[in-house]
Amino acid sequence: MSVTNLKLKPQAAPQPSAQVIALGHPAGLRTDSRLARLAAQTVTNLLPLIVTLTLFILAWQLVCSSPDSSLPAPSRVLEESWELIVHPFYTGQGVDQGLFWHVFASLQRVALGYAMAAAVGVALGTLVGQSALAMRGLDPIFQVLRTVPPLAWLPLSLAAFQDGNPSAIFVIFITAIWPIIINTAVGIRNIPQDYRNVAKVLRLNGFEYFHKIMLPAAAPYIFTGLRIGIGLSWLAIVAAEMLIGGVGIGFFIWDAWNSSLISDIIVALIYVGIVGFLLDRIIALIGRAVTRGTANA
């Protein structure tokens, strides 16, 4: 073979390799950026509230600052009720207690009455929502009883229990139960038919259907009723304690009125509003966690 017949194959030229180096932000800068965004979001959310409260307090101060005003101005409330504000854990004799202990006594009654209302209300609401016969027999009775004002039950409960504490708990129970029953029943009736068909295909028994289908599907409605119920419970206990006496925030407000301590009443009302708001938020957050966000918080 001659040398001239040999053909050299061209070799591919080496391709330059390129490396991409990602330049990341230092951890400190990322942390500072998150903190800055969090601070900006906090300011955005709180600023309207702060401005509104400031304007309200200024207007209150201007309207009630005259000597002949029947209501005290904010400055006068601080002056007259300073000891009550700075010593909420004061412990005295009998009903002479700090505001914390009055609120705590009221919360104990609300917890008992509301827990019983939640348990019985969800059970009865499930029965009414699931059974057409139960709905025809019980729903008219519920619709009539729920229109009775809470305090109208107090004389009857006092006659039955012969004691103020269980009577107040019963008033809480009978006040909170109706929205829980009604919303639970609506939630059960609104379960999609597809869910029921799946339960039949899987041949779920009664307990499995209740646990896996019924409760998860109706949970947003149930927690709506629970939120309404906790608000009504707190309203009712304050009114009931004005009549039954003893330690409690309702009795404190009524006793302050009898003693002409208007500034103390205003401080107590602020406590009532804050505690009521926190109770609603707690039930809303529990509902959001249980329903995975389908119940509005």
C-alpha positions as CSV (number, residue, x, y, z in Angstrom):
1,M,0.0,0.0,0.0
2,S,1.4,3.4,-0.9
3,V,1.7,6.2,1.4
4,T,-0.3,8.4,-0.9
5,N,-3.4,6.2,-0.3
6,L,-3.4,6.9,3.4
7,K,-5.8,9.5,4.5
8,L,-5.5,11.1,7.9
9,K,-8.8,11.5,9.6
10,P,-9.3,15.0,10.9
11,Q,-9.4,15.1,14.7
12,A,-12.0,17.2,16.4
13,A,-10.7,20.3,17.9
14,P,-10.9,20.3,21.7
15,Q,-14.0,22.2,22.9
16,P,-13.3,24.7,25.6
17,S,-15.1,23.7,28.8
18,A,-17.0,26.3,30.7
19,Q,-17.9,26.2,34.3
20,V,-20.8,28.2,35.7
21,I,-20.1,29.4,39.2
22,A,-23.2,30.5,41.0
23,L,-22.6,33.4,43.3
24,G,-25.0,33.0,46.2
25,H,-25.9,35.7,48.7
26,P,-24.3,35.3,52.0
27,A,-26.5,33.8,54.7
28,G,-26.4,37.0,56.7
29,L,-27.8,39.0,53.7
30,R,-30.6,36.5,53.3
31,T,-31.5,36.7,57.0
32,D,-31.5,40.5,56.9
33,S,-33.7,40.5,53.8
34,R,-36.2,38.2,55.5
35,L,-36.2,40.3,58.6
36,A,-36.7,43.4,56.6
37,R,-39.7,41.9,54.7
38,L,-41.2,40.7,58.0
39,A,-40.8,44.1,59.6
40,A,-42.3,45.8,56.6
41,Q,-45.3,43.4,56.6
42,T,-45.8,43.9,60.3
43,V,-45.7,47.7,60.0
44,T,-48.2,47.5,57.0
45,N,-50.6,45.3,59.1
46,L,-50.3,47.2,62.4
47,L,-50.1,50.8,61.1
48,P,-53.8,51.2,60.2
49,L,-54.8,49.8,63.6
50,I,-52.4,52.1,65.5
51,V,-53.7,55.1,63.6
52,T,-57.3,54.2,64.2
53,L,-56.8,53.6,67.9
54,T,-54.9,56.9,68.2
55,L,-57.6,58.9,66.5
56,F,-60.3,57.1,68.6
57,I,-58.5,57.9,71.9
58,L,-57.9,61.5,70.9
59,A,-61.6,62.0,70.0
60,W,-62.6,60.3,73.2
61,Q,-60.3,62.6,75.2
62,L,-61.6,65.7,73.4
63,V,-65.3,64.8,73.9
64,C,-65.0,63.7,77.5
65,S,-62.5,66.2,78.8
66,S,-65.1,68.8,79.9
67,P,-65.8,68.9,83.7
68,D,-69.5,68.2,83.2
69,S,-69.0,65.1,81.1
70,S,-70.8,62.0,82.4
71,L,-68.1,59.6,81.0
72,P,-64.4,59.9,82.0
73,A,-61.7,60.7,79.5
74,P,-58.8,58.2,78.9
75,S,-56.5,60.3,81.1
76,R,-59.0,60.2,83.9
77,V,-59.5,56.4,83.5
78,L,-55.8,55.9,83.9
79,E,-55.7,58.1,87.0
80,E,-58.7,56.6,88.7
81,S,-58.1,52.9,87.8
82,W,-54.3,52.8,87.8
83,E,-54.1,50.3,90.7
84,L,-56.6,48.1,89.0
85,I,-54.6,48.1,85.8
86,V,-51.2,47.5,87.2
87,H,-52.3,44.8,89.8
88,P,-54.4,42.3,87.9
89,F,-53.3,39.4,90.1
90,Y,-54.3,41.1,93.4
91,T,-55.8,38.6,95.8
92,G,-58.1,39.8,98.5
93,Q,-61.1,38.5,100.5
94,G,-64.2,37.2,98.9
95,V,-65.0,39.1,95.7
96,D,-62.2,41.6,96.3
97,Q,-59.9,40.2,93.5
98,G,-57.8,41.5,90.7
99,L,-59.2,41.5,87.2
100,F,-57.3,38.4,86.2
101,W,-59.1,36.3,88.7
102,H,-62.5,37.6,87.7
103,V,-61.7,36.8,84.1
104,F,-60.3,33.4,85.0
105,A,-63.5,32.5,87.0
106,S,-65.6,33.5,84.0
107,L,-63.4,31.5,81.6
108,Q,-63.8,28.4,83.8
109,R,-67.5,28.6,83.5
110,V,-67.3,29.2,79.7
111,A,-65.0,26.2,79.2
112,L,-67.4,23.8,80.9
113,G,-70.5,25.0,79.3
114,Y,-69.0,25.4,75.9
115,A,-67.3,22.0,75.9
116,M,-70.7,20.4,76.7
117,A,-72.4,22.4,74.0
118,A,-69.8,21.4,71.4
119,A,-70.1,17.7,72.2
120,V,-73.9,17.6,72.3
121,G,-74.3,20.1,69.4
122,V,-72.1,18.2,67.0
123,A,-73.8,14.9,67.9
124,L,-77.3,16.4,67.5
125,G,-76.4,18.3,64.3
126,T,-75.0,15.1,62.8
127,L,-78.2,13.3,63.6
128,V,-80.4,16.0,62.2
129,G,-78.3,16.4,59.1
130,Q,-78.0,12.7,58.4
131,S,-81.6,11.6,59.2
132,A,-84.6,13.1,57.4
133,L,-86.9,11.7,60.1
134,A,-84.8,13.4,62.9
135,M,-84.8,16.7,61.0
136,R,-88.6,16.7,60.7
137,G,-88.9,15.9,64.4
138,L,-86.2,18.0,66.0
139,D,-85.5,20.9,63.7
140,P,-88.7,22.8,64.5
141,I,-88.0,22.4,68.2
142,F,-84.5,23.7,67.8
143,Q,-85.7,26.7,65.7
144,V,-88.1,27.7,68.5
145,L,-85.7,27.2,71.4
146,R,-82.9,29.1,69.8
147,T,-84.9,32.3,69.7
148,V,-85.2,32.4,73.6
149,P,-82.9,35.0,75.0
150,P,-80.0,33.5,77.1
151,L,-80.9,35.3,80.3
152,A,-84.5,34.0,80.1
153,W,-83.1,30.6,80.9
154,L,-81.4,31.8,84.1
155,P,-84.5,31.8,86.4
156,L,-85.3,28.3,85.3
157,S,-81.8,27.0,85.8
158,L,-81.6,28.6,89.2
159,A,-84.8,26.8,90.2
160,A,-83.4,23.5,88.9
161,F,-79.8,23.7,90.3
162,Q,-80.4,25.9,93.3
163,D,-76.9,27.3,92.8
164,G,-75.4,30.1,90.8
165,N,-72.4,28.4,89.3
166,P,-74.1,25.5,87.6
167,S,-76.9,27.8,86.6
168,A,-74.4,30.0,84.7
169,I,-72.8,27.0,83.1
170,F,-76.2,25.8,81.9
171,V,-76.9,29.3,80.4
172,I,-73.6,29.0,78.5
173,F,-74.6,25.5,77.3
174,I,-78.0,26.5,76.1
175,T,-76.7,29.6,74.4
176,A,-73.8,28.1,72.5
177,I,-75.5,24.9,71.4
178,W,-77.9,26.2,68.7
179,P,-75.4,27.6,66.2
180,I,-73.3,24.4,66.6
181,I,-76.3,22.2,65.9
182,I,-77.5,24.2,62.9
183,N,-74.1,24.6,61.2
184,T,-73.2,21.0,61.7
185,A,-76.6,19.8,60.2
186,V,-76.0,22.1,57.2
187,G,-72.5,20.7,56.7
188,I,-73.7,17.1,56.9
189,R,-76.5,17.8,54.4
190,N,-74.1,19.4,52.0
191,I,-71.8,16.4,51.8
192,P,-71.3,15.8,48.0
193,Q,-73.1,12.7,46.7
194,D,-69.8,11.5,45.2
195,Y,-68.4,11.1,48.7
196,R,-71.4,9.0,49.7
197,N,-71.0,6.9,46.6
198,V,-67.4,6.2,47.4
199,A,-68.3,5.2,50.9
200,K,-70.8,2.7,49.4
201,V,-68.2,1.3,47.0
202,L,-65.6,0.9,49.8
203,R,-68.3,-0.6,52.0
204,L,-67.5,1.6,54.9
205,N,-69.3,0.9,58.2
206,G,-71.1,3.6,60.1
207,F,-68.1,4.5,62.3
208,E,-65.7,4.6,59.3
209,Y,-68.1,6.7,57.3
210,F,-68.5,9.1,60.2
211,H,-64.8,9.4,60.8
212,K,-63.4,9.4,57.2
213,I,-66.2,11.0,55.2
214,M,-68.7,12.9,57.3
215,L,-66.5,14.8,59.7
216,P,-63.8,15.9,57.3
217,A,-66.4,17.1,54.7
218,A,-68.5,19.0,57.3
219,A,-65.6,20.3,59.4
220,P,-65.7,23.9,57.9
221,Y,-69.3,24.2,58.7
222,I,-68.8,22.7,62.2
223,F,-66.0,25.2,63.1
224,T,-68.1,28.1,61.8
225,G,-70.8,27.0,64.4
226,L,-68.1,26.6,67.0
227,R,-66.8,30.1,66.4
228,I,-70.3,31.6,66.7
229,G,-70.9,29.5,69.8
230,I,-67.8,30.7,71.6
231,G,-68.7,34.3,71.0
232,L,-72.2,33.8,72.3
233,S,-70.8,32.0,75.3
234,W,-68.6,34.9,76.3
235,L,-71.5,37.3,75.8
236,A,-73.9,35.2,77.9
237,I,-71.5,34.6,80.9
238,V,-70.9,38.3,81.4
239,A,-74.7,38.9,81.5
240,A,-75.4,35.9,83.7
241,E,-72.7,36.8,86.2
242,M,-74.3,40.2,86.7
243,L,-77.3,38.4,88.2
244,I,-75.8,35.4,90.0
245,G,-73.0,37.3,91.8
246,G,-69.7,35.8,93.0
247,V,-66.3,36.1,91.4
248,G,-66.5,36.8,87.7
249,I,-66.0,39.6,85.2
250,G,-69.8,40.2,84.8
251,F,-70.3,40.6,88.6
252,F,-67.2,42.9,88.7
253,I,-68.8,45.2,86.1
254,W,-72.2,45.2,88.0
255,D,-70.5,45.8,91.3
256,A,-68.4,48.7,89.9
257,W,-71.7,50.2,88.6
258,N,-73.3,50.0,92.0
259,S,-70.2,51.7,93.4
260,S,-70.2,54.4,90.7
261,L,-66.7,53.4,89.5
262,I,-67.2,54.1,85.8
263,S,-63.4,54.0,85.1
264,D,-63.2,50.5,86.4
265,I,-66.1,49.5,84.2
266,I,-64.3,50.8,81.1
267,V,-61.1,48.9,82.1
268,A,-63.2,45.7,82.6
269,L,-64.9,46.2,79.2
270,I,-61.5,46.4,77.5
271,Y,-60.6,43.1,79.2
272,V,-63.8,41.5,78.0
273,G,-63.2,42.6,74.4
274,I,-59.6,41.4,74.3
275,V,-60.5,38.0,75.9
276,G,-63.5,37.5,73.5
277,F,-61.2,38.3,70.5
278,L,-58.6,35.8,71.7
279,L,-61.2,33.1,72.2
280,D,-62.5,33.6,68.6
281,R,-58.9,33.5,67.2
282,I,-58.1,30.3,69.1
283,I,-61.1,28.5,67.7
284,A,-60.4,29.9,64.2
285,L,-56.8,28.7,64.3
286,I,-57.8,25.2,65.5
287,G,-60.4,25.0,62.7
288,R,-57.8,26.1,60.2
289,A,-55.4,23.5,61.3
290,V,-58.0,20.7,61.4
291,T,-59.5,21.5,58.1
292,R,-56.1,22.3,56.5
293,G,-57.1,25.9,55.6
294,T,-60.7,25.3,54.3
295,A,-62.2,26.9,57.4
296,N,-61.5,30.6,57.2
297,A,-59.4,32.0,60.1
